[in-house]
Amino acid sequence: MTIRNSPLHDIHVAAGATFTDFGGWQMPVRYSSDLTEHHAVRDAAGLFDISHMGEIVVLGPEAGAALDYALAGRLSTIAMNQAKYSLLLAPEGGIIDDLIVYRTGYDRFLVVANAGNRADVAAELVQRAAEFDCEVYDESDDVALIAVQGPKAQEILEQLTPQLDGLTTPLADLKYYWSTPARWADHELLIARTGYTGEDGFELYVSPEAAPALWTAIAEVGAGSGLVPAGLAARDTLRLEAGMPLYGHELGRDILPVQAGLGRVVHQNKPGGFVGQDAIAAGAPDGARVLVGLTAEGRRAGREGYALYGTDEEPVGRITSGALSPTLGHPIALAYVDPVVAAPGTELFIDVRGSRIPATVTPLPFYNRKAS
């Protein structure tokens, strides 16, 4: 596989970032330290490069109907500039990818896919839309994506609004999971109030040519407010605290939405049906494991792949993501467990290299900014 670089790669190198391969992209994993970047997002704001995400456009009179058939949600009913979280399901009901869909025109939708699934999502959408009056375009190579996340995100971006043309909705009035078009330095810009950190924040879709100047402008106006560049390591602990699933960890083709706690995302009664409908209606097999949160005391955290035990010697589950929570100060984890041990308050044991560490099944999310 050819490793790709973000249009912001040179900026990251100059900032001293270290890199990791993520979905075929060489992306910054950290600039300073994971903890510093994590706390900056919780306390002020972080600046993320997520240009590795895939952007696929569905355009035409029947674009909404095509997405209703192709995805688990009902996308045809979302309003102009509204966004919706959805799932691309296999006919067997497993999750091919989790997505965000924006309605950017009366007959135009922007589907944002995970980097590693971009090709699969584009191919599935082309195939599933074939019987509808619409076209599918993979525009990922023409889009860079920058995220500003944290309690000061709005304050920081508002300093740039005098430089924006055609901003249809003031940032203060932009609701969660809504977007607004604008122009910046003669380039089209889509500003969305979305994110993957559990904080308030924005994601900005812009051309690769304009991305370096936009990144630099945001970094300059945000420096006085505590904004720092943040890498994928901080992004992972932030989303874990917020209880957000990550494809390849909590989501995959062998997982039905109901197992992952995403049954609400599936719209069962759509006119015309959808791919995966029969499998979803049949439900998960008896005893299929379900996703839960786990908390523990001390400093030793369970990691992906660690087995979970109850009172017997047979494993009752396995951790999919785990870390010592920087915000909460104790270990947290997501895990798939047998349904009989999934109730909140159930006491389990994490096998950490031969030692059994007690942990408690805990409702998600671990961290809620509105309650903090």
ABEGO torsion letter per residue (X at the ends): XBBBBBAAAAAAAAAGBBBBBBGGBBBBABABBAAAAAAAAAABBBBBBAAABBBBBBBEAAAAAAAAAABABBAAABBBGBBBBBBBBBAAGBBABBBBBBBABAABBBBBBBAAAAAAAAAAAAAAAAABBBBBBBAAAABBBBBBBEAAAAAAAAAAAAABBGBABBAAABBBGBBBBBBBGGBBBBBBBBEAAGBBEBBBBBBAAAAAAAAAAAAAAAAAAGBBBBBAAAAAAAAAAAGBBBBGAABBAABBAAAAGAAAABBAABBGEBBGAAAAAAEBBBGBBBBBBBBBBEABBBBBGBBBBBABABBAEBBABBBBBAAAGBBBBBBBBBAAAABBGBBBBBBBGGBBBBBBBBBOBABBAAAX
